[in-house]
Amino acid sequence: MAEFRISSDDEQVDLRRMATALAESQGWAREDVGVWDNRRGEVIVTIDDSLLRRSAPDPRTRPLHTPRDVHRACEAIHTEDASLRGVDFASLRDEAARLFSAGWTTEDVLHALGHRPDGEAWPRGPERRGTEWMLHRLRAWRTPDGDIRPSRSQEGAQLRVIGKAGLPMDIGLPEDAESTQGPVASPAVARSAADDARRLIRQNARTTSDTLAHRDRTSATIRRPD
């Protein structure tokens, strides 16, 4: 267990709020960090050693952002999935790049090539190969409007955030359905879950609302030659 202490001569400073902000700036969930006061007017923050000794993340389970990383990931996918033999590499890279831009990981793409969105495995066989079969499998992970569905890892992260908040068990049920009593999140836990969700979005998003607004403004002034 590690700890650090915060003190100030200024009584107007909210030390607990400062400690919470410092902990969250490191990506630690609020419930994983202890924040308490002592009799000296200090705020003590305790951190479990497991938060300080995280192993290096697996690159196959991390979002990709650079063209080089995308290219390498597609090479690994092309080699690992036997059904991609004979598939044009450029087609795989173009299709997978769209998924990576939506926050998918290498493992997510491999999962989509092997499973339907409902979890059922895609059929395999000598005839189940080629570019069209690859596109058919990946298109199944799009909505009727063409939007990319959440990947397996994204759905898992969303479920963890919802589970951490302790939302009612009957959320989403029709009004005439039998209600099931379940735990309801306290305001503190709900705020912590919302913070985790925001960190998840910032981690997986390649652009922010500010950059999107800037892109919209500048695109209106760009003139392309006919």
Buried (B, 14 or more C-beta within 10 A) or exposed (E): EEEEEBEEEEEEEEBBEBBBEBBBEEEBBBEEBBBEEEEEEBBBBEBEEEBEEEEEEEEBEBBBEEEEBBBBBBEBBBEEBEBBEEBEEEBBBEBBBEBBBBBBBBBBBBBBBEBEBEEEEBEEEEEBBBBEBBBEBBEBBBEEEEEBBBBBBBEEBEEBBBEBBBBBEEEEEEEEEEEEEEEEBEEEBBEBBEBBBEBBEEEBBEEEEEEEEEEEEEEEEEEEEE
